[in-house]
Amino acid sequence: MSVSRFALRVARSPSTAPAHEVDGGRSANGGVSNAQAKPQRETRNTQRATLTVLAYAAMAVAVVLVGLPMYWMVLAAFKTNPEIFTAPPTWIPLGPTLDNFPTAWRQAPFGQFYVNSLIYTLVSGGAKILQAIFCAYAFAFLKFPRKNLVFLLLLVALMIPEEFTVLPNFLTLALVGWTNTYQGMLLPGFVSAFGTFLLRQHYLSLPREVMDAGRVDGATHLRTLWSIVLPMSRPVVATLILLTVVQRWNDFLWPLIITNSTDMRPLSVGIALLFQKETGTEWGVVMAGTLFVVLPVLVLFLLVQRHIVEGIAAGAVKG
């Protein structure tokens, strides 16, 4: 029994030794691969940190370029005219004053300007958004003859600058006697090629199964648009609303050309009345009037920014 046990131990020993050697070799190889991977990870981390720093630096430069003029506008609205031209400039008003705001309100009929701007923005902008919503749905989900050709014409219209259409629109409306009227000011802004294209591209990315389920339940096209498509498109529609309102509110060229009386002009055109060529321009008053124009847009942005951020986050998660 003792001889057999000894032989058994001898027989097992050669197979055991190479196993330990193999394990040792694996651990040694593993140690080499880890040593090679560590510098690579450090290099990637360094590159990632560098890109992050560069991104934040670019963002800081953009904030300065955009925010500094806004900051100076707000400061100048609370400064006197001599202090505005002080060198070096003062970044905090030494003697802040509120007199510029009532002075600006008295020098120009801002109440009427606000009414005209609201009419121009709400009616024209609302028509733009409704047209974009319905036309985009038609291009995305309906079948009709020459749909691709009509969409191609839409893209062509998207490439034409709005300034090119000012003269033909003015001549056409002058023939029917609509100059210096609300209908003449509003009518050319009732369509939006950009809004139609933006919403159409978004509608095509929506899950078709949801629309098919609605049709199975008997939903009409209007019901599908109102109950299915628009709720899923809320961030994009909010973005389109913001872009449209800002564009209509700040529009200058068309209201300037189509109107010729102060009572018909919006804020973007009427603010020019604050510039005094004879006695010299009071820039504090001009900056106060500019705040009258800018504040409504800022309030709108604060109201809809949550929907815009949700849309960006949803797109990032989906991607």
Contacts in CASP RR format, 6 or more apart in sequence:
PFRMAT RR
TARGET T0000
AUTHOR 0000-0000-0000
METHOD contacts of the structure
MODEL  1
MSVSRFALRVARSPSTAPAHEVDGGRSANGGVSNAQAKPQRETRNTQRAT
LTVLAYAAMAVAVVLVGLPMYWMVLAAFKTNPEIFTAPPTWIPLGPTLDN
FPTAWRQAPFGQFYVNSLIYTLVSGGAKILQAIFCAYAFAFLKFPRKNLV
FLLLLVALMIPEEFTVLPNFLTLALVGWTNTYQGMLLPGFVSAFGTFLLR
QHYLSLPREVMDAGRVDGATHLRTLWSIVLPMSRPVVATLILLTVVQRWN
DFLWPLIITNSTDMRPLSVGIALLFQKETGTEWGVVMAGTLFVVLPVLVL
FLLVQRHIVEGIAAGAVKG
70 294 0 8 1.000
73 287 0 8 1.000
73 290 0 8 1.000
73 291 0 8 1.000
73 294 0 8 1.000
74 287 0 8 1.000
74 291 0 8 1.000
75 91 0 8 1.000
75 92 0 8 1.000
75 93 0 8 1.000
76 84 0 8 1.000
76 283 0 8 1.000
76 284 0 8 1.000
76 287 0 8 1.000
77 100 0 8 1.000
77 101 0 8 1.000
77 284 0 8 1.000
77 287 0 8 1.000
77 288 0 8 1.000
77 289 0 8 1.000
77 290 0 8 1.000
77 291 0 8 1.000
78 93 0 8 1.000
78 96 0 8 1.000
78 97 0 8 1.000
78 98 0 8 1.000
78 100 0 8 1.000
79 90 0 8 1.000
79 93 0 8 1.000
79 95 0 8 1.000
79 96 0 8 1.000
79 97 0 8 1.000
79 284 0 8 1.000
80 95 0 8 1.000
80 97 0 8 1.000
80 284 0 8 1.000
81 282 0 8 1.000
81 283 0 8 1.000
81 284 0 8 1.000
83 90 0 8 1.000
83 93 0 8 1.000
83 94 0 8 1.000
83 95 0 8 1.000
84 283 0 8 1.000
84 284 0 8 1.000
100 282 0 8 1.000
100 284 0 8 1.000
100 285 0 8 1.000
100 287 0 8 1.000
100 288 0 8 1.000
101 288 0 8 1.000
101 289 0 8 1.000
101 291 0 8 1.000
103 282 0 8 1.000
103 285 0 8 1.000
103 288 0 8 1.000
104 110 0 8 1.000
104 274 0 8 1.000
104 285 0 8 1.000
104 286 0 8 1.000
104 288 0 8 1.000
104 289 0 8 1.000
104 292 0 8 1.000
105 292 0 8 1.000
107 273 0 8 1.000
107 274 0 8 1.000
107 285 0 8 1.000
108 270 0 8 1.000
108 271 0 8 1.000
108 273 0 8 1.000
108 274 0 8 1.000
109 262 0 8 1.000
109 263 0 8 1.000
110 267 0 8 1.000
110 289 0 8 1.000
110 292 0 8 1.000
112 262 0 8 1.000
112 263 0 8 1.000
113 265 0 8 1.000
113 266 0 8 1.000
113 267 0 8 1.000
113 270 0 8 1.000
113 271 0 8 1.000
114 267 0 8 1.000
114 292 0 8 1.000
116 264 0 8 1.000
116 265 0 8 1.000
116 266 0 8 1.000
116 267 0 8 1.000
117 249 0 8 1.000
117 266 0 8 1.000
117 267 0 8 1.000
117 268 0 8 1.000
119 182 0 8 1.000
119 186 0 8 1.000
120 185 0 8 1.000
120 186 0 8 1.000
120 248 0 8 1.000
120 251 0 8 1.000
120 255 0 8 1.000
120 266 0 8 1.000
121 245 0 8 1.000
121 248 0 8 1.000
121 249 0 8 1.000
123 186 0 8 1.000
124 185 0 8 1.000
124 186 0 8 1.000
124 189 0 8 1.000
124 190 0 8 1.000
124 248 0 8 1.000
125 189 0 8 1.000
125 244 0 8 1.000
125 245 0 8 1.000
125 248 0 8 1.000
126 244 0 8 1.000
127 186 0 8 1.000
127 189 0 8 1.000
127 190 0 8 1.000
127 191 0 8 1.000
128 189 0 8 1.000
128 190 0 8 1.000
128 191 0 8 1.000
128 192 0 8 1.000
128 195 0 8 1.000
128 244 0 8 1.000
128 248 0 8 1.000
129 192 0 8 1.000
129 237 0 8 1.000
129 240 0 8 1.000
129 241 0 8 1.000
129 244 0 8 1.000
131 190 0 8 1.000
131 191 0 8 1.000
131 192 0 8 1.000
131 196 0 8 1.000
132 192 0 8 1.000
132 195 0 8 1.000
132 196 0 8 1.000
132 198 0 8 1.000
132 199 0 8 1.000
132 240 0 8 1.000
133 199 0 8 1.000
133 225 0 8 1.000
133 230 0 8 1.000
133 237 0 8 1.000
134 225 0 8 1.000
135 196 0 8 1.000
135 200 0 8 1.000
136 195 0 8 1.000
136 196 0 8 1.000
136 197 0 8 1.000
136 198 0 8 1.000
136 199 0 8 1.000
136 200 0 8 1.000
136 202 0 8 1.000
136 203 0 8 1.000
137 199 0 8 1.000
137 203 0 8 1.000
137 221 0 8 1.000
137 225 0 8 1.000
137 229 0 8 1.000
138 144 0 8 1.000
139 147 0 8 1.000
139 150 0 8 1.000
139 151 0 8 1.000
139 154 0 8 1.000
139 196 0 8 1.000
139 200 0 8 1.000
140 200 0 8 1.000
140 203 0 8 1.000
140 204 0 8 1.000
141 203 0 8 1.000
141 211 0 8 1.000
141 221 0 8 1.000
141 224 0 8 1.000
142 221 0 8 1.000
151 200 0 8 1.000
154 193 0 8 1.000
154 196 0 8 1.000
154 197 0 8 1.000
155 193 0 8 1.000
155 197 0 8 1.000
157 193 0 8 1.000
158 193 0 8 1.000
158 194 0 8 1.000
158 197 0 8 1.000
162 253 0 8 1.000
162 254 0 8 1.000
163 253 0 8 1.000
165 188 0 8 1.000
166 253 0 8 1.000
166 254 0 8 1.000
166 257 0 8 1.000
169 188 0 8 1.000
169 254 0 8 1.000
170 179 0 8 1.000
170 257 0 8 1.000
170 258 0 8 1.000
173 179 0 8 1.000
173 184 0 8 1.000
173 187 0 8 1.000
173 188 0 8 1.000
173 258 0 8 1.000
178 184 0 8 1.000
178 187 0 8 1.000
179 258 0 8 1.000
179 259 0 8 1.000
179 260 0 8 1.000
180 258 0 8 1.000
180 259 0 8 1.000
180 260 0 8 1.000
180 261 0 8 1.000
180 264 0 8 1.000
181 264 0 8 1.000
182 264 0 8 1.000
184 258 0 8 1.000
185 254 0 8 1.000
185 255 0 8 1.000
185 258 0 8 1.000
185 259 0 8 1.000
185 264 0 8 1.000
188 254 0 8 1.000
189 248 0 8 1.000
192 244 0 8 1.000
195 240 0 8 1.000
195 244 0 8 1.000
198 236 0 8 1.000
198 240 0 8 1.000
199 233 0 8 1.000
199 236 0 8 1.000
199 237 0 8 1.000
199 240 0 8 1.000
202 233 0 8 1.000
202 236 0 8 1.000
203 229 0 8 1.000
203 233 0 8 1.000
206 229 0 8 1.000
206 232 0 8 1.000
206 233 0 8 1.000
210 228 0 8 1.000
210 232 0 8 1.000
211 224 0 8 1.000
211 228 0 8 1.000
211 229 0 8 1.000
214 224 0 8 1.000
214 228 0 8 1.000
215 224 0 8 1.000
219 227 0 8 1.000
219 228 0 8 1.000
230 237 0 8 1.000
234 307 0 8 1.000
234 310 0 8 1.000
235 307 0 8 1.000
235 308 0 8 1.000
235 310 0 8 1.000
235 311 0 8 1.000
235 312 0 8 1.000
235 314 0 8 1.000
236 311 0 8 1.000
238 304 0 8 1.000
238 307 0 8 1.000
238 308 0 8 1.000
239 304 0 8 1.000
239 307 0 8 1.000
239 308 0 8 1.000
239 311 0 8 1.000
241 304 0 8 1.000
242 300 0 8 1.000
242 301 0 8 1.000
242 304 0 8 1.000
242 308 0 8 1.000
245 297 0 8 1.000
245 300 0 8 1.000
246 297 0 8 1.000
246 300 0 8 1.000
249 266 0 8 1.000
249 267 0 8 1.000
249 268 0 8 1.000
249 293 0 8 1.000
249 296 0 8 1.000
249 297 0 8 1.000
250 268 0 8 1.000
250 293 0 8 1.000
250 297 0 8 1.000
251 266 0 8 1.000
251 268 0 8 1.000
252 268 0 8 1.000
252 269 0 8 1.000
255 265 0 8 1.000
255 266 0 8 1.000
255 268 0 8 1.000
255 269 0 8 1.000
256 265 0 8 1.000
256 269 0 8 1.000
259 265 0 8 1.000
259 269 0 8 1.000
262 270 0 8 1.000
262 273 0 8 1.000
267 292 0 8 1.000
267 293 0 8 1.000
268 293 0 8 1.000
271 286 0 8 1.000
271 289 0 8 1.000
271 290 0 8 1.000
271 292 0 8 1.000
271 293 0 8 1.000
274 281 0 8 1.000
274 282 0 8 1.000
274 285 0 8 1.000
274 286 0 8 1.000
274 289 0 8 1.000
275 281 0 8 1.000
275 286 0 8 1.000
276 282 0 8 1.000
END
